[in-house]
Amino acid sequence: MNFTRVYIPSANMSAIKKMIKNSDKPNWYIVSSFCMYKCRNISFLCNMQLFIGSEVDGKILLLTEEESWHCAKVLRKKNGDEIWVMDGKGNLYRAKISNDNPKGILLEIVSKEKKTNPRDYHLHIAIAPTKNIDRIEWFVEKAVEIGIDEISFLQCKNSERKIIKIDRIQKIVESAAKQSLQYYLPKINEMVDYPKFILQNFETSKKYIAHCNAVNLPFIGNCIEKASNSLVLIGPEGDFTIDEVEGAKQLGFKEISLGKSRLRTETAALYAANVFSVHSCL
């Protein structure tokens, strides 16, 4: 008979030992049953289908029009069916459809759970959109999956894109959040001129500007602090101008490097988001 060694976390081992002590079942039966239970939970999370809605009052939820159409017309959900809904503010609901109107589904709340934010830091990335909109949309999608709290769009001197459709970006955010089970939706801000943006009074403890106009800048990973509230500026495809960098420095922004490679705008922004995510796990 062949056996496979399986790693079981210490917290789960304590639960297994307690089950063995209080049961007359064979040890192999208890361990295998416990593992099967855990696998079912993982499978449930992987297959969990989320919708986005908001509370009308303490007992009723309303899905957005787009979510309602998808739920009623595509998935064919009807009155009495139960679905999972999140509000983007950390609340997860199990709810029963009471009115399956495809323009606005109403649901009765069956249960409500407040999810804790998995991140101990707050990250705001302000980025100059790329000329190719697909690349900036890719950044938004992946940044939400990794974890980000706020995204702003900058109009810089070297910017090649003057307009960005916030409604389109919001849909990408919601889709990525549902796919990655992120129960907190990041705030998405309209595009603003760079000089006006950096003059704002940000409620943040750390402000950074990443650029390639200088050498020997401190690496971002050596600058960030755990549980920090940070803002990172990412320039356009032609980078920030010298004047833009100097203007930010005068307002308290710290110059940083994103490594030895010259990165595309969207790659640089995603790289920054990933460094914060990894740093919080160390």
N, C-alpha and C positions, 0 to 999 in steps of 0.2 A: 504493500500500500504506500502511495506517495503522499507526503505531507508538504504543505506550503506554509512558510513562516509569514505571519501577518503582524504588522505594527499596529498596536492599539494604544492611543493616547492615555496618559496616566489617569486623567479624570474619568475616562470610560472604564479603565481597569478597576478603579475603586467601585464603580457601579456593578461590574461583573462579579467582583469578589463578594460583594454584599448579596447579590443574587444567588451565588453558589452556596453561601453560608446558610441562607434561609430557604433553600429548596432541596428536595430529594431527587431532582433530576440529575442525570450525568453531566459532568462538567462540559463535555463537548457539545451537548445539546443546548446548554445555556449560552455558551459563547457563540455558537452558530446562530441561535435565535436572535441574540443581541445584534450581531452584524447584519442580519437580514433586516431588522427593524431600522438600523441606521441607513442601509441602502435604500429602503423605501422612502425615507425622509429626503435623501439626496435626490432620488428620482422625482419626487414631488416638486422639489425646488427647481429642478432642471426643466420640468414640463409645465410649471406654473405659468398661467397666462394672466397678465395684469392689464387692467384698464385704468384710465385716468379720469377722475371725477372730483366733485367737491360736495361738501355737506350743505344741504339746503337748510336743515335744522338738525337737531340731535338724533333724528331717526331716519331721515331721508337723504339719499345721495342722488346727484344728477351727473350723468356722463356728458362729456363734451359732444358736440354735434358729430365730429369725425369719429370719435370712439363709439358713439351710439349707432352710426351707420354700419361700422365694421361689425359690431356686436350683433345687430339685428339682421342685416342683409347678407353678410359674408359668413358669419358663424352660425346664423339661424337660431340665436338664443331667443327664448320665449318667456312669457310671464311664468313665474314660479321657478325658473332656472337660477342657480346660485353662481356668482362669479366673484373674483377678487378685484378689488379696486384700491388704488392709492391716490392720495391727494397731492403728492409732491412735497409735503411738509412733514413727512415721517410717519404718517398714519396709514395703516393697512387695514382694509375692511373686507369682511366676508359679507356679501349682500345678496338679497333675493330680488329679482326683477319684478316690479309691480306694474310698470307701464312700459311696454316694449316699443314705444314710438321711436323710429329710426332717426328722428331729428333731435331727440333728447330723452334718453332712457332714464326712468326713475326707478330707484331701488330702495328697499327696506334694509336697514342695517341689521345684520344678524350678530356680528361681533366686530370689535375694533381693537387694534393693537398698535401701541406707539413704539416705533422702531427707533433705537438709538442711532445717532450718526456714527458710522464706522470710522470716521476720520477725527483725529484729535487736533487738526489744524484747519485753517480757513485759507483757501487759495483763490486769488483773483488774478486772471491773466488778461491783459489788454494787448490785443494783437491788431496789426494792420493787415486787412484781408488781402489775399493774393489775387492776381489778375484772373486766374483760373478758379472759379468758385467751387469746383469739385474738391480742390485741395483744402480749402478752409472748412468745407463741410465735413471732410474726412477728419480734420483736427477736432472739430466740435464733437463728432460722434465718439471718437476714441478717448478724448479727454473726459467725457461724461462717464464712459465705462471705467476708466482708471479712477476718477474721482476729482471733481472740481466744484467750486462753490459759486463762481461768478466769472462771466466772460464779457469783455467790452471790446468794441471795434474802433480802431484809430484811423483818422485821416491824416497821414503824414505828408511831408514834402515830396517824398519819393514814391508815394502810393500810386498804384496803377488802377485800383478799383475805388470808385467814388460812391457806389451804392451797394447796400446789402439788404436782403429781404429778411427781416427779423421773424416774420411768420414762418417762413421756410426753415430757418434755423431752429425755432422753437419746436417744430415738428420732429426735427432730427434729434433734438435733446430728449424729447419725450419717448421716442422710439428706442434710443440708446439706453435710457434709464430703465425702461420696462425690460429690455433684453438682459441687462446686467443686474437687475433687482436692486437698483439704486432708488431708495424711497424718498430721497431729498433731491428735488430738481434745482439745478443751478440757476441763478439769476442771469438773464441775457439783456444786455444794454444796447441801445441804439448807437450807431456810429457817431463819433464826435471828433472835432478837430483836436489834434494833438496838444497844441498850446493850452486850449481850454481844459482838456482832460487833466493834465498834470497839475493844474492850479486848484483842483478840487481838494477839499479837506477830507482825505481818506481816513476812515477809522481803522487804521492798520498800524501795526508796530514796525513792520519791515517793508521797505519799498526798494525794488531792484530794477535796473535797466540792463538788458543784455544786448551787446553790440560787438562788432568786429573792427571798430575804429582804433583800437589800442591793443597792445600786447601785454602779457603778464598780468592780466586781470584775475582777481580771485575766482576760483571755480565755485559755481553755485552750490554744490554739495557741501562745501566747507563754510558756507555763509548762513545757511538756513538753520533755524532752531526748532526744536520739537514744540508742538502745541502753539505754533506761531500763527499770526494773522498777517499774510503776506500778499503783496501786489508785485507782479512781474510784467515789465513792458517788453514786447517783442516787435521789432520793426518790420518794415516792408521788404520786398525783394531787393531793393537797392540799399537797405539798411537805414538806420537813423543818420541824419546829418550831424556834423560836429556841433552845430548850434543847438539841435534838439537834445543831444546828449548833455551839453553844458547846461541847458535850461533845466533839465531834470536833476542834475547834480546840485544845482543851486537850491532846489526845492527838497533836498534830502534823499534823493534816490541814489542807491549805491550801484556802481558799475560792477557787472559780473560777466564771467565767461561761461559758455555752455560746453566747454571742452576744446579739443584741438582741431576738430573737423569744422568745416564751414557748412552749416546746415541750412536747408530750405526754411522759409518762414514757418510753415505749418509743422515741420519736423522739430524746429527749435522750441516751439510752444509746447508740443507734446512731450518733448524731452524734459522740459522744465516741470511739467505736471508729473511725470514719472519719477523724477528725482525727489520731489516732495513726498510722493506716495511711498517710495522705498525708504526714504529717510525716517518716516514715521514708524516704520516697522522695525528699525534697528534698536 
